[in-house]
Each structure stands twice: as structure tokens, then as C-alpha cells.
Amino acid sequence: MRLRLNLEFTLLGCLFQVSRHTASRVFHNVIEVMYVRFQPLLFWPSRENLHKSMPLEFREVFGKKITIIIDCFEVQMENPSNQLAGAQVYSNY
């Protein structure tokens, strides 16, 4: 809930009936466990390979200053019939 909704620790503490400090401590402990568990799944390409495979839009905006691109999964959705709504959710990436 902290990562997805960016809820404050005070609110999380109220929701789970624990103190703000306990909510914070649990969150940070879970982040550490996720780091250890997911570390073997992460691949860090070299800057050269990153630049070669970078989308053109990224190269134009960031040039060689970028270190990493974090790619998130795509959520399929219906195409809105309203053109303005369609333009607001469109991504050329």
C-alpha cells in the first residue's frame, strides 16, 4: 500500500492498528527482503548497451546522461471512444 498508493506511515499504522514507527519498520524490512530476493533477477546492462537499445525519444531527451531505464509492465485497457481521453492515455513508448 505504501508503494502502490504512497500512503503515509501514520495512515498505515491506523489501518493496521500499529504505531507509525512499527508501520515504517515493517515497510523497510520488507523492502530489504525484496531487494535480497529479487537481486538475482535484475540485469544491469552496460551504459553502451543501454544507449544502443534506448528508444529514440529517450536518447533525444536524456542523451548519454541516463544510467538506467526502469521498464514497468503494461496494463491492457479498452480504447476510449472519446478522442481526448484516448490522447490522455496514449504512449508512443
Steps between C-alpha positions, in 0.01 A plus 500: 500500500793731566655435159179484299300779663777698674310493829663666801630277778261669741203388289643151456545478875134591551382255236695210650463614861873540563715803570642716222847377595394135473345561158821670387722224640292225334505685168878541504551137603282384210695722257825341619358149452374593153845634411670175604240276333478693173870579460573183295223600259643844425723554200707819484616564143809702419451866413596425140239225464242714675560788260485271195165352601348821635186626322567800277280725714715422806823567311371836381398609850771345719795446267783316676402625847267209573618210713201265496148469367252326726242338277160433654248252376216609276138484605257430217196724489211569270549772242290799603251621241564858613802633307620721787495206742685289241767767463546518878577129534707464181869422524731473200737295716 
